[in-house]
Amino acid sequence: MSAETEVLARRLATIRGQSIDEVVRTAVRDALARAERPSTSGLTPDQQAKVERMLARMRALPPLDDDGDPDAALDDDHGLPR
């Protein structure tokens, strides 16, 4: 294991409260699952990984309103377009 890999693994292990072995195993397992998943989109594996990272960031965003309805921000109190 390179020095950089060890530093990164230790940092992640500290953040997650796991052992280095656990974070490395999880990272490799996740990367392998992504690599083995067939791509039906026609994207390269690198492009698909970028899309997945973007989608994960979007899923982590809070809803646009209290009901979780993204269209609600487009309508007034009577359900009419603003």
N, C-alpha and C positions, 0 to 999 in steps of 0.2 A: 504494500500500500504506500503510495507517495505521501510525502509530508503534507501537501495541500489537501489530499483526500482525507487524511487523518484529522487535520484541523477542522475541516468542514463536518466530518462525521461527529467529532466530539462536540462541536457547537450545536448541531442538530440534536444530539443525544441530550445535551444539557437543557435545551429549550423544551424538548418533549418529555424529559424525565425518564428516558429509557437508556438502555445500554447501547454502546456503539454497535454491538452485534445486532441488536434489534433494529436500529435505524438503517443499517446497511442492508440487512435482510429485507426489510420492508421496501426500501428504495429499489433494490434490485428486482424484487417480486413485482412491484408496480410497473417498473420499466419493461420487464419481460412481458407482462400482461398486455401492455400497450403495443409492444412490438409484435406480439403474436396475433393480435386482433386484426382480422382482415379489414382492409379499408374499402368501403363501398362508395366512397365519395370521389375517388379519382385523385385524391390529394397524396402527395408524398408523405412518408412517415413524419418528416420534420414539419410540414405544413399542418398535418393533422394534430400534432402535438401542440402547435401554436394555437390552433382553433380550440383545442381542449382547455388550454390554459386560459384563454380569453373567456370561454364559457364558464369556467370555474370562478373567475373574477366577477363575472356578471351575476352568477347565482349568489355570490356572497354580498351583493349590494342589498340595501334595505328596500322594501317595497316603496312604490311611489306614493301610496296613500295607506290609510289605516286598514283598508279592506284587502290590500294586496292586488287591487285591480289597476293595471297600468293605464287602462283607457279612462279611468275616472278623472285623471288630470286634464283630459281633453274636453270634458263635459261640465256644464254648470250644474247648479243644484236641482234643476228640473230635467236633467239628462240630455239637454240640448248641447250641440257643439258650441264651444266658446268662440 
